[in-house]
Amino acid sequence: MNRVEKSEDKFIQLFGEGVTPAHVADPDFQDILSHFIFGEVFYQGNLDDKQRELITLVVLTTNQTLPQLKAHVSAGLNVGLTPVEIKEAVYQCTPYIGFPKTLNAINEVNEVFKAKNIALPIESQKTIDDDNRFQKGLATQVEIFGDVIRKMQESAPSNQKHIQEYLSAFCFGDFYTRGGLDIKTRELLTLCIISALGGAEGQVKAHVQGNQNVGNDKGTLITAITHCLPYMGFPRTLNALACVNEMIPQN
């Protein structure tokens, strides 16, 4: 198939029979969009459609492009994502974009779920409590980044130690320890989230190393960042790729 045929086939797979892009007002633009995203980018690299839709969901959440997010919640369900996986991907954005933006995205997800008669709330994926969230979060951090995390906590200035503690308990305790998505998937989604933010290259580099530590190889990272391209543009894509190449040089 050529890219036009591929884009039509993929679009129907994601959004259903009888649904076509809106070509009435901007047909040239819609052709460029559809053929590039669904005829080229979706076929590049080693990720399956479920992984690609998870990435799309977190980048659209980060960018707060909510109408498109809503459409891709339906697309994710169409390619086999579970309601739990969709919710967990959106929840994973919280430490990086904040609660208000995540709540905006959750509202869109819930509207789709209600329209499809998916019962709310979905089953809890919580695995921690107030007594162990810090220790379990710290253990997850160390699993991803190594013992350097303990050294960072020990060397933090006394008036900033609470930030390191929040990072362990909140980011990694409250979110990374949840069920529904494994560590490799959460770490890959985090790389995409902070790449889409822009201006967070220090954190992108750290999470490139974290991804490598949990088993996501360079090819997977390049494919994931490439999949972000249509949603976050070339400047942030190229910046993220530069971080990957710096942390994992070509052999």
N, C-alpha and C positions, 0 to 999 in steps of 0.2 A: 504493500500500500504506500502511496505517496502521503505527504504530510496533510493534505486536505482531507483525504479519505481517513487517515488516522485520527484527525481532529474530530471529524463527524462521528466516527465510531466511539471514541473516548467520551465525547460530550454526551452521547446517548447513554453510555454505560453509567456515567456519573449522575446525570440529571433526569434520565428517563426518556422513554419513547414519546415522540410528539413534542418534545421541548427543544426549541432551537434558539440560538442567540438573537437578540433584538437587532435586526438588520434594517429596520424601517428608517430611522433617523440618521444613523451613522454606519452605513453598510461597510465602507472601507475599513473603518476602525475596528468594527466587530470581526471582520475577516482576519485582520492582523492579529488581534487578541486571541481568537479561537485557534488559528492555525499555529501560532507560536506556543501558547500554553499547552493545548491539548494535542497538537500534532508533532511538537518537537520536545519541549521540556519534559512532558510526562513520560517520554520514551528514553530519556537520557539516564544512564547509570543503573544502579543495582537495587533500587527501592521498589517495593510493591505499592499498589494503589492505596492500600490502607495506611501505610507509612506516609505516603505523599499527602493524603488528605489530613492526617494528623498535623503534618508540617504546615499545610495551608491554613488549617484552623488556628494554630498559634500565631502565625504571622499576621493573619487578618485580625486576630484579637489584639495583638501588639499595635497594629496600625489603626485600630478602631474603625475599620472599614466594615461596618456592621451589616449592611444589606448583603454584601458578598459573603460575610461569615454565615449568615442565615442560610443562604443557598448551599454553602459547602457543608453545613450540618446535615442537610438532606442528602447531599452527595456522599458524605461519609457513611451514612446509614446504608445507602444504596450499594456501596462496595464492601459492606460487611463489618464496619466498625460498630461496636456495641455502644449503647448509651453511656455505660460506665467509662469506656475509653475516651469518648468525646468529652464528657465532663472532666475527667482527670487531665486531659490535655489542656483544657481551658484553665482549670485550677492551677496548673503548673506555671502559668504566666504570672501569677500574683506577686511573687517576691521581686519580679523584675519590672513590672509595669504599674504595680499598686492595686489596691482594692477597688477604687472607683471604676477604672477601665475594665477590670475583670468582671465586676458586677454588671456592667453594660453588656458584656459578651454573654454572661450567664443568662441574662434576660432574653437574649436572642435565641440561645440554645433551648431554653424552657418553652418559648413560643412554638418552636418546631416540634419539640417533644409532645406538647399538649395537642397540637394539630394532628399528630400521628398516634394519639392515644397511648403514649408512653407514660406510665404512671410516675408521678413525682411524690416525694423524693425517691431517687434511685437508691439502691442499697449502699450503705456506708462502706467506705474503703479505709477507714481509720484503723491504724494499728498501734497507736501510742496513746498515752495519757499524760496528764500534767506532771506526774512523778518521773516519767522516763523520756519525755520528748527531747530534752537536751542531750542525754546520753545516747539515745538512738540516732538522733540527728548527727551528733559528732561522729559516731561510728560510721554512718553513711558517708559523711564528708571524707573521713580517713580512707574509706574504701575507694572513693573516687580519686582523691588527690594525694593520698599518702600522709605520712607523719608530719609533713610540713604544716598541716593544719594545727596540730597541737603546739608547735613552735610559734605559730602566728598568734594563738590565743595567749600563750605565756608571755610573749613580747609586746602585746598590745598595751599602750599607755592606759593608766588606771581610769582616766576620764573617757576612754573609748572602748574599754573592755566589753561594755554592754553590747556594742555593735557586733563584735565577734560572737558573743553569746546568742544574740538574736539570729545571726546567720546560721548557727548550728541548730538552735531550737525551732526557729520559725521556718526558714527556707528549707533546711534539710530534715528537720524533725516533723514539722506539720505537713510537708508536701512530698518530699522524696520517699518517705517511708510508707506512703499510702499504697494500697493495692490498685489493681486495674491496669497499670503500666509498669513494665520492669525498669530497672535502673538504666540499661542501655538506651531504652526509648526516651526516658525522661531526660537523660543527659544530652541526647541528640536534639530533642525539642528545645532544651535550654539554649543550646548553641544557636539555633535558628531564631529564638526569641531575642537574644541579646545582639545578634547580627542585625536583625531588623530594627532594633532601637537606634543604631548609629551612635557614634561617639563613645562606644564601650569596648574599644579594641583591647584594652588590658584584660577585661573579663572574657572577651572572645578567646584570647590566647590561653587563658587559664582553662577554659572549657574545651578547647581543642585538646589540651593535654589530658583533661578529665575523660573526654570521649575515647581517646586512645587507651587510657588506663582500663576502661570498662569494656573494651573490645570493638569499638567502632573504628575501622581503619580509615586511612586517608581517602580512599575511593568513596567510601560511604559519606564522609564529611563533604567532599566536593559535590557529590550528587545532591545532598541535602541543601547545600547553599545554592546550588544551581536551581533547585526547585523553588527556592525563595525568590529568585530573580524577578519573575513577572510581577510579584507583589511588593517588592521593596526597591526595585530599580538597580541599575548598574553600580552607582557609587558605593552603596553599602555592600553589594555583592562582591565587588572587587576588593574592598577593605577587608571583608571576612576571608576571602581567598588568600589575601596577603598574610593574614594571621595564620592560616593553615599552613602555608608554605614556609613561614618563618619557624613554626613550631615543629613541623614535620618536613624537613627538606627533601627534595627529590633525591632518590638514590642514584 
